[in-house]
Amino acid sequence: MAEAIKCLEQRYLVKQDCITSPEATRDYLKLRLYDLQYQVFACMFLDSRHRVIVYEELFHGTIDGASVHPRDVVRKVIETGAAAVILAHNHPSGLAELQSSRKEALALIEVRVLDHFIVGDGQGTSLAECGLL
């Protein structure tokens, strides 16, 4: 699996490639987050042309939750110089809901949340595609 992740990172996470496909993003995030037995909240930090600067797992939790602090997400956005982000988390047990506080905090510093993916049960759900973002 590590080799598959490395291959996808080389294909999608280099400065020349832009994130233009929810399917490619979903595939990458499913590989990173699907089989974990604990919840992880991650971000893909993007530049103004939606090229990936870095993917980072910011918070780790338990099987049914992870504490995510908007100020820590904002701090990392400023450190990376990101113009946009794609948020993601896995949900090893049960359904997940979007907490709007992260989106609102990022809007204050003019950083767009392009999507929020929830990975669970072998699926990757895009909240933007569902009209929930």
DRENKOL-436066 format. One record per atom (N, C-alpha, C): residue number from 0; residue in three letters; x, z, y. Coordinates in nm, 4 decimals. Layout:
BEGIN
PT   n res        u        w        v
PT NUM ALA        X        Z        Y
...
//
This chain:
BEGIN
PT   n res        u        w        v
PT   0 MET   0.0816   0.0000  -0.1181
PT   0 MET   0.0000   0.0000   0.0000
PT   0 MET   0.0868   0.0000   0.1256
PT   1 ALA   0.1988   0.0709   0.1227
PT   1 ALA   0.2883   0.0745   0.2390
PT   1 ALA   0.3370  -0.0649   0.2740
PT   2 GLU   0.3614  -0.1472   0.1716
PT   2 GLU   0.4075  -0.2833   0.1974
PT   2 GLU   0.2973  -0.3674   0.2617
PT   3 ALA   0.1735  -0.3469   0.2198
PT   3 ALA   0.0609  -0.4194   0.2790
PT   3 ALA   0.0444  -0.3813   0.4250
PT   4 ILE   0.0579  -0.2530   0.4555
PT   4 ILE   0.0484  -0.2075   0.5946
PT   4 ILE   0.1593  -0.2697   0.6776
PT   5 LYS   0.2800  -0.2704   0.6250
PT   5 LYS   0.3926  -0.3288   0.6978
PT   5 LYS   0.3692  -0.4770   0.7248
PT   6 CYS   0.3156  -0.5468   0.6264
PT   6 CYS   0.2882  -0.6901   0.6420
PT   6 CYS   0.1824  -0.7132   0.7507
PT   7 LEU   0.0753  -0.6335   0.7491
PT   7 LEU  -0.0281  -0.6472   0.8517
PT   7 LEU   0.0244  -0.6097   0.9893
PT   8 GLU   0.1084  -0.5066   0.9960
PT   8 GLU   0.1664  -0.4689   1.1250
PT   8 GLU   0.2501  -0.5821   1.1811
PT   9 GLN   0.3264  -0.6484   1.0953
PT   9 GLN   0.4077  -0.7601   1.1423
PT   9 GLN   0.3206  -0.8743   1.1914
PT  10 ARG   0.2049  -0.8924   1.1277
PT  10 ARG   0.1182  -1.0026   1.1662
PT  10 ARG   0.0373  -0.9735   1.2918
PT  11 TYR  -0.0150  -0.8510   1.3039
PT  11 TYR  -0.1073  -0.8207   1.4126
PT  11 TYR  -0.0515  -0.7296   1.5205
PT  12 LEU   0.0532  -0.6582   1.4924
PT  12 LEU   0.1003  -0.5590   1.5876
PT  12 LEU   0.2348  -0.5960   1.6478
PT  13 VAL   0.2439  -0.7170   1.6931
PT  13 VAL   0.3624  -0.7590   1.7661
PT  13 VAL   0.3181  -0.8068   1.9026
PT  14 LYS   0.4054  -0.7993   1.9999
PT  14 LYS   0.3691  -0.8282   2.1380
PT  14 LYS   0.3152  -0.9695   2.1595
PT  15 GLN   0.3477  -1.0641   2.0722
PT  15 GLN   0.2990  -1.2002   2.0923
PT  15 GLN   0.1531  -1.2173   2.0527
PT  16 ASP   0.1014  -1.1310   1.9681
PT  16 ASP  -0.0353  -1.1470   1.9189
PT  16 ASP  -0.1328  -1.0609   1.9962
PT  17 CYS  -0.2458  -1.1187   2.0291
PT  17 CYS  -0.3517  -1.0459   2.0958
PT  17 CYS  -0.4558  -1.0036   1.9934
PT  18 ILE  -0.5220  -0.8949   2.0216
PT  18 ILE  -0.6324  -0.8518   1.9374
PT  18 ILE  -0.7545  -0.9323   1.9812
PT  19 THR  -0.7902  -1.0321   1.9028
PT  19 THR  -0.9043  -1.1158   1.9363
PT  19 THR  -1.0116  -1.1119   1.8296
PT  20 SER  -0.9816  -1.0502   1.7167
PT  20 SER  -1.0737  -1.0529   1.6053
PT  20 SER  -1.1083  -0.9122   1.5575
PT  21 PRO  -1.2353  -0.8760   1.5626
PT  21 PRO  -1.2748  -0.7472   1.5049
PT  21 PRO  -1.2440  -0.7402   1.3551
PT  22 GLU  -1.2496  -0.8537   1.2869
PT  22 GLU  -1.2225  -0.8551   1.1432
PT  22 GLU  -1.0769  -0.8173   1.1133
PT  23 ALA  -0.9837  -0.8718   1.1884
PT  23 ALA  -0.8422  -0.8395   1.1679
PT  23 ALA  -0.8162  -0.6926   1.2000
PT  24 THR  -0.8760  -0.6446   1.3063
PT  24 THR  -0.8602  -0.5031   1.3440
PT  24 THR  -0.9202  -0.4143   1.2362
PT  25 ARG  -1.0385  -0.4507   1.1885
PT  25 ARG  -1.1060  -0.3747   1.0831
PT  25 ARG  -1.0201  -0.3688   0.9569
PT  26 ASP  -0.9655  -0.4835   0.9155
PT  26 ASP  -0.8818  -0.4877   0.7950
PT  26 ASP  -0.7606  -0.3964   0.8094
PT  27 TYR  -0.6962  -0.4022   0.9232
PT  27 TYR  -0.5785  -0.3181   0.9468
PT  27 TYR  -0.6162  -0.1697   0.9421
PT  28 LEU  -0.7227  -0.1333   1.0123
PT  28 LEU  -0.7624   0.0074   1.0186
PT  28 LEU  -0.8113   0.0589   0.8838
PT  29 LYS  -0.8772  -0.0264   0.8059
PT  29 LYS  -0.9190   0.0155   0.6722
PT  29 LYS  -0.7978   0.0480   0.5861
PT  30 LEU  -0.6949  -0.0328   0.5943
PT  30 LEU  -0.5736  -0.0033   0.5171
PT  30 LEU  -0.5102   0.1283   0.5606
PT  31 ARG  -0.5100   0.1540   0.6896
PT  31 ARG  -0.4463   0.2753   0.7414
PT  31 ARG  -0.5285   0.4020   0.7127
PT  32 LEU  -0.6619   0.3924   0.7165
PT  32 LEU  -0.7445   0.5123   0.7193
PT  32 LEU  -0.8352   0.5338   0.5987
PT  33 TYR  -0.8568   0.4335   0.5165
PT  33 TYR  -0.9623   0.4425   0.4154
PT  33 TYR  -0.9435   0.5539   0.3128
PT  34 ASP  -0.8306   0.5616   0.2502
PT  34 ASP  -0.8157   0.6478   0.1330
PT  34 ASP  -0.7716   0.7909   0.1663
PT  35 LEU  -0.7741   0.8289   0.2911
PT  35 LEU  -0.7323   0.9631   0.3294
PT  35 LEU  -0.8421   1.0641   0.2958
PT  36 GLN  -0.8017   1.1832   0.2547
PT  36 GLN  -0.8966   1.2878   0.2179
PT  36 GLN  -0.9253   1.3837   0.3342
PT  37 TYR  -0.8702   1.3535   0.4503
PT  37 TYR  -0.8905   1.4342   0.5703
PT  37 TYR  -0.9173   1.3387   0.6857
PT  38 GLN  -0.9806   1.3890   0.7898
PT  38 GLN  -1.0158   1.3030   0.9018
PT  38 GLN  -0.8969   1.2823   0.9952
PT  39 VAL  -0.8821   1.1577   1.0388
PT  39 VAL  -0.7769   1.1189   1.1318
PT  39 VAL  -0.8422   1.0445   1.2479
PT  40 PHE  -0.7994   1.0768   1.3695
PT  40 PHE  -0.8412   1.0027   1.4879
PT  40 PHE  -0.7190   0.9273   1.5377
PT  41 ALA  -0.7321   0.7951   1.5491
PT  41 ALA  -0.6188   0.7103   1.5870
PT  41 ALA  -0.6568   0.6194   1.7032
PT  42 CYS  -0.5549   0.5689   1.7714
PT  42 CYS  -0.5742   0.4745   1.8809
PT  42 CYS  -0.4789   0.3569   1.8656
PT  43 MET  -0.5292   0.2413   1.9002
PT  43 MET  -0.4446   0.1238   1.9191
PT  43 MET  -0.4356   0.1066   2.0705
PT  44 PHE  -0.3177   0.1227   2.1246
PT  44 PHE  -0.2956   0.1107   2.2685
PT  44 PHE  -0.2582  -0.0333   2.2993
PT  45 LEU  -0.3304  -0.0950   2.3940
PT  45 LEU  -0.3157  -0.2372   2.4228
PT  45 LEU  -0.2747  -0.2597   2.5672
PT  46 ASP  -0.2006  -0.3680   2.5890
PT  46 ASP  -0.1663  -0.4041   2.7265
PT  46 ASP  -0.2808  -0.4840   2.7883
PT  47 SER  -0.2620  -0.5367   2.9076
PT  47 SER  -0.3703  -0.6048   2.9791
PT  47 SER  -0.4131  -0.7358   2.9138
PT  48 ARG  -0.3293  -0.7896   2.8262
PT  48 ARG  -0.3654  -0.9120   2.7527
PT  48 ARG  -0.4086  -0.8798   2.6107
PT  49 HIS  -0.4368  -0.7519   2.5847
PT  49 HIS  -0.4838  -0.7014   2.4560
PT  49 HIS  -0.3820  -0.7192   2.3440
PT  50 ARG  -0.2546  -0.7163   2.3825
PT  50 ARG  -0.1485  -0.7126   2.2823
PT  50 ARG  -0.1229  -0.5668   2.2480
PT  51 VAL  -0.1010  -0.5398   2.1213
PT  51 VAL  -0.0826  -0.4018   2.0775
PT  51 VAL   0.0535  -0.3496   2.1217
PT  52 ILE   0.0505  -0.2389   2.1938
PT  52 ILE   0.1734  -0.1694   2.2313
PT  52 ILE   0.2163  -0.0809   2.1145
PT  53 VAL   0.1202  -0.0012   2.0634
PT  53 VAL   0.1493   0.0871   1.9515
PT  53 VAL   0.0182   0.1360   1.8902
PT  54 TYR   0.0221   0.1603   1.7603
PT  54 TYR  -0.0860   0.2285   1.6891
PT  54 TYR  -0.0374   0.3696   1.6633
PT  55 GLU  -0.1222   0.4675   1.6912
PT  55 GLU  -0.0786   0.6046   1.6683
PT  55 GLU  -0.1951   0.6913   1.6223
PT  56 GLU  -0.1677   0.7718   1.5196
PT  56 GLU  -0.2635   0.8717   1.4747
PT  56 GLU  -0.2423   0.9952   1.5612
PT  57 LEU  -0.3423   1.0271   1.6430
PT  57 LEU  -0.3276   1.1339   1.7411
PT  57 LEU  -0.3714   1.2706   1.6902
PT  58 PHE  -0.4723   1.2737   1.6046
PT  58 PHE  -0.5261   1.4008   1.5579
PT  58 PHE  -0.5546   1.3941   1.4093
PT  59 HIS  -0.5241   1.5040   1.3390
PT  59 HIS  -0.5554   1.5180   1.1975
PT  59 HIS  -0.6466   1.6386   1.1826
PT  60 GLY  -0.7415   1.6287   1.0903
PT  60 GLY  -0.8365   1.7373   1.0733
PT  60 GLY  -0.8587   1.7718   0.9276
PT  61 THR  -0.9803   1.8112   0.8990
PT  61 THR  -1.0198   1.8493   0.7641
PT  61 THR  -1.1061   1.7386   0.7061
PT  62 ILE  -1.1704   1.7651   0.5950
PT  62 ILE  -1.2538   1.6639   0.5315
PT  62 ILE  -1.3745   1.6252   0.6165
PT  63 ASP  -1.4201   1.7166   0.7023
PT  63 ASP  -1.5417   1.6869   0.7774
PT  63 ASP  -1.5276   1.6976   0.9294
PT  64 GLY  -1.4051   1.6932   0.9787
PT  64 GLY  -1.3919   1.6956   1.1235
PT  64 GLY  -1.2482   1.7017   1.1703
PT  65 ALA  -1.2294   1.6601   1.2944
PT  65 ALA  -1.0994   1.6697   1.3612
PT  65 ALA  -1.1271   1.6973   1.5085
PT  66 SER  -1.0546   1.7897   1.5644
PT  66 SER  -1.0696   1.8197   1.7066
PT  66 SER  -0.9935   1.7146   1.7868
PT  67 VAL  -1.0671   1.6455   1.8717
PT  67 VAL  -1.0092   1.5401   1.9539
PT  67 VAL  -1.0280   1.5807   2.0993
PT  68 HIS  -0.9182   1.5900   2.1718
PT  68 HIS  -0.9230   1.6325   2.3111
PT  68 HIS  -0.9016   1.5111   2.4023
PT  69 PRO  -1.0007   1.4770   2.4844
PT  69 PRO  -0.9890   1.3604   2.5720
PT  69 PRO  -0.8628   1.3619   2.6580
PT  70 ARG  -0.8210   1.4780   2.7069
PT  70 ARG  -0.7025   1.4824   2.7937
PT  70 ARG  -0.5771   1.4377   2.7200
PT  71 ASP  -0.5696   1.4659   2.5874
PT  71 ASP  -0.4541   1.4211   2.5101
PT  71 ASP  -0.4544   1.2702   2.4906
PT  72 VAL  -0.5744   1.2126   2.4756
PT  72 VAL  -0.5856   1.0670   2.4653
PT  72 VAL  -0.5435   1.0048   2.5984
PT  73 VAL  -0.5919   1.0595   2.7090
PT  73 VAL  -0.5560   1.0085   2.8421
PT  73 VAL  -0.4055   1.0203   2.8648
PT  74 ARG  -0.3464   1.1316   2.8263
PT  74 ARG  -0.2018   1.1503   2.8423
PT  74 ARG  -0.1241   1.0419   2.7668
PT  75 LYS  -0.1663   1.0109   2.6457
PT  75 LYS  -0.0969   0.9090   2.5664
PT  75 LYS  -0.1161   0.7695   2.6273
PT  76 VAL  -0.2336   0.7437   2.6822
PT  76 VAL  -0.2586   0.6160   2.7506
PT  76 VAL  -0.1600   0.5995   2.8661
PT  77 ILE  -0.1429   0.7051   2.9436
PT  77 ILE  -0.0508   0.6994   3.0579
PT  77 ILE   0.0926   0.6811   3.0097
PT  78 GLU   0.1322   0.7530   2.9039
PT  78 GLU   0.2688   0.7399   2.8493
PT  78 GLU   0.2981   0.5982   2.8033
PT  79 THR   0.2005   0.5331   2.7394
PT  79 THR   0.2229   0.3988   2.6848
PT  79 THR   0.2014   0.2893   2.7888
PT  80 GLY   0.1344   0.3223   2.8996
PT  80 GLY   0.1028   0.2214   2.9999
PT  80 GLY  -0.0089   0.1290   2.9546
PT  81 ALA  -0.0935   0.1740   2.8637
PT  81 ALA  -0.1997   0.0909   2.8089
PT  81 ALA  -0.3052   0.0580   2.9139
PT  82 ALA  -0.3598  -0.0629   2.9037
PT  82 ALA  -0.4691  -0.1060   2.9904
PT  82 ALA  -0.6023  -0.0967   2.9167
PT  83 ALA  -0.5955  -0.0904   2.7834
PT  83 ALA  -0.7157  -0.0816   2.7008
PT  83 ALA  -0.6801  -0.0116   2.5703
PT  84 VAL  -0.7823   0.0359   2.5020
PT  84 VAL  -0.7601   0.1006   2.3729
PT  84 VAL  -0.8691   0.0596   2.2750
PT  85 ILE  -0.8325   0.0681   2.1486
PT  85 ILE  -0.9296   0.0619   2.0400
PT  85 ILE  -0.9182   0.1954   1.9691
PT  86 LEU  -1.0281   0.2688   1.9660
PT  86 LEU  -1.0319   0.3991   1.9012
PT  86 LEU  -1.0721   0.3800   1.7558
PT  87 ALA  -1.0279   0.4705   1.6708
PT  87 ALA  -1.0658   0.4617   1.5297
PT  87 ALA  -1.0582   0.5991   1.4662
PT  88 HIS  -1.1464   0.6214   1.3738
PT  88 HIS  -1.1324   0.7395   1.2891
PT  88 HIS  -1.1965   0.7123   1.1544
PT  89 ASN  -1.1467   0.7826   1.0566
PT  89 ASN  -1.2075   0.7729   0.9250
PT  89 ASN  -1.3081   0.8856   0.9111
PT  90 HIS  -1.3945   0.8708   0.8161
PT  90 HIS  -1.4930   0.9753   0.7920
PT  90 HIS  -1.5071   0.9922   0.6417
PT  91 PRO  -1.4228   1.0784   0.5838
PT  91 PRO  -1.4219   1.0945   0.4391
PT  91 PRO  -1.5545   1.1428   0.3803
PT  92 SER  -1.6357   1.2138   0.4582
PT  92 SER  -1.7644   1.2612   0.4051
PT  92 SER  -1.8712   1.2544   0.5126
PT  93 GLY  -1.9755   1.1788   0.4882
PT  93 GLY  -2.0888   1.1748   0.5788
PT  93 GLY  -2.0767   1.0737   0.6902
PT  94 LEU  -2.1749   1.0731   0.7789
PT  94 LEU  -2.1808   0.9813   0.8912
PT  94 LEU  -2.1104   1.0407   1.0119
PT  95 ALA  -2.0664   0.9545   1.0993
PT  95 ALA  -1.9968   0.9987   1.2200
PT  95 ALA  -2.0754   0.9550   1.3423
PT  96 GLU  -2.0517   1.0210   1.4521
PT  96 GLU  -2.1151   0.9816   1.5770
PT  96 GLU  -2.0086   0.9701   1.6851
PT  97 LEU  -2.0336   0.8838   1.7809
PT  97 LEU  -1.9403   0.8611   1.8911
PT  97 LEU  -1.9551   0.9719   1.9944
PT  98 GLN  -1.8436   1.0246   2.0362
PT  98 GLN  -1.8469   1.1204   2.1465
PT  98 GLN  -1.8072   1.0455   2.2730
PT  99 SER  -1.8988   1.0375   2.3665
PT  99 SER  -1.8775   0.9556   2.4855
PT  99 SER  -1.7746   1.0143   2.5804
PT 100 SER  -1.7341   1.1403   2.5619
PT 100 SER  -1.6416   1.2026   2.6561
PT 100 SER  -1.5076   1.1288   2.6619
PT 101 ARG  -1.4617   1.0729   2.5522
PT 101 ARG  -1.3349   0.9983   2.5532
PT 101 ARG  -1.3483   0.8710   2.6351
PT 102 LYS  -1.4570   0.7996   2.6159
PT 102 LYS  -1.4795   0.6760   2.6903
PT 102 LYS  -1.4906   0.7047   2.8396
PT 103 GLU  -1.5618   0.8100   2.8752
PT 103 GLU  -1.5774   0.8458   3.0162
PT 103 GLU  -1.4445   0.8885   3.0776
PT 104 ALA  -1.3645   0.9634   3.0041
PT 104 ALA  -1.2342   1.0079   3.0544
PT 104 ALA  -1.1429   0.8884   3.0789
PT 105 LEU  -1.1445   0.7918   2.9883
PT 105 LEU  -1.0595   0.6737   3.0045
PT 105 LEU  -1.1095   0.5840   3.1175
PT 106 ALA  -1.2388   0.5799   3.1383
PT 106 ALA  -1.2933   0.5006   3.2487
PT 106 ALA  -1.2457   0.5537   3.3837
PT 107 LEU  -1.2247   0.6835   3.3923
PT 107 LEU  -1.1774   0.7429   3.5176
PT 107 LEU  -1.0396   0.6910   3.5578
PT 108 ILE  -0.9586   0.6522   3.4599
PT 108 ILE  -0.8255   0.5990   3.4915
PT 108 ILE  -0.8207   0.4472   3.4689
PT 109 GLU  -0.9385   0.3847   3.4679
PT 109 GLU  -0.9540   0.2394   3.4598
PT 109 GLU  -0.8930   0.1801   3.3335
PT 110 VAL  -0.9144   0.2466   3.2205
PT 110 VAL  -0.8712   0.1964   3.0905
PT 110 VAL  -0.9965   0.1676   3.0089
PT 111 ARG  -1.0065   0.0441   2.9599
PT 111 ARG  -1.1252   0.0026   2.8843
PT 111 ARG  -1.1147   0.0449   2.7389
PT 112 VAL  -1.2254   0.0937   2.6861
PT 112 VAL  -1.2374   0.1171   2.5423
PT 112 VAL  -1.3032  -0.0092   2.4857
PT 113 LEU  -1.2242  -0.0903   2.4160
PT 113 LEU  -1.2752  -0.2171   2.3646
PT 113 LEU  -1.3640  -0.1982   2.2426
PT 114 ASP  -1.3302  -0.0988   2.1609
PT 114 ASP  -1.4081  -0.0764   2.0401
PT 114 ASP  -1.3760   0.0618   1.9855
PT 115 HIS  -1.4604   0.1060   1.8965
PT 115 HIS  -1.4374   0.2297   1.8215
PT 115 HIS  -1.4796   0.1997   1.6786
PT 116 PHE  -1.3836   0.2049   1.5871
PT 116 PHE  -1.4106   0.1775   1.4464
PT 116 PHE  -1.4226   0.3080   1.3705
PT 117 ILE  -1.5188   0.3120   1.2788
PT 117 ILE  -1.5325   0.4235   1.1864
PT 117 ILE  -1.5114   0.3678   1.0469
PT 118 VAL  -1.4126   0.4229   0.9770
PT 118 VAL  -1.3769   0.3763   0.8441
PT 118 VAL  -1.4245   0.4788   0.7427
PT 119 GLY  -1.5038   0.4338   0.6470
PT 119 GLY  -1.5519   0.5218   0.5412
PT 119 GLY  -1.6291   0.4437   0.4374
PT 120 ASP  -1.6326   0.4958   0.3173
PT 120 ASP  -1.7061   0.4328   0.2071
PT 120 ASP  -1.6669   0.2865   0.1867
PT 121 GLY  -1.5401   0.2545   0.2064
PT 121 GLY  -1.4919   0.1186   0.1859
PT 121 GLY  -1.5292   0.0213   0.2958
PT 122 GLN  -1.5915   0.0712   0.4008
PT 122 GLN  -1.6361  -0.0138   0.5106
PT 122 GLN  -1.5649   0.0247   0.6391
PT 123 GLY  -1.5626  -0.0670   0.7318
PT 123 GLY  -1.5148  -0.0398   0.8660
PT 123 GLY  -1.6237  -0.0819   0.9621
PT 124 THR  -1.6817   0.0124   1.0331
PT 124 THR  -1.7923  -0.0170   1.1230
PT 124 THR  -1.7427  -0.0212   1.2662
PT 125 SER  -1.7717  -0.1309   1.3340
PT 125 SER  -1.7377  -0.1477   1.4744
PT 125 SER  -1.8573  -0.1051   1.5579
PT 126 LEU  -1.8380  -0.0029   1.6411
PT 126 LEU  -1.9471   0.0426   1.7269
PT 126 LEU  -1.9809  -0.0621   1.8326
PT 127 ALA  -1.8816  -0.1412   1.8747
PT 127 ALA  -1.9091  -0.2487   1.9710
PT 127 ALA  -1.9991  -0.3542   1.9083
PT 128 GLU  -1.9713  -0.3907   1.7836
PT 128 GLU  -2.0548  -0.4901   1.7155
PT 128 GLU  -2.1971  -0.4391   1.6938
PT 129 CYS  -2.2114  -0.3082   1.6793
PT 129 CYS  -2.3439  -0.2475   1.6595
PT 129 CYS  -2.4162  -0.2235   1.7915
PT 130 GLY  -2.3505  -0.2540   1.9038
PT 130 GLY  -2.4111  -0.2328   2.0348
PT 130 GLY  -2.4151  -0.0867   2.0771
PT 131 LEU  -2.3276  -0.0049   2.0185
PT 131 LEU  -2.3258   0.1385   2.0483
PT 131 LEU  -2.2132   0.1800   2.1415
PT 132 LEU  -2.1401   0.0856   2.1933
PT 132 LEU  -2.0277   0.1184   2.2788
PT 132 LEU  -2.0475   0.0631   2.4173
//
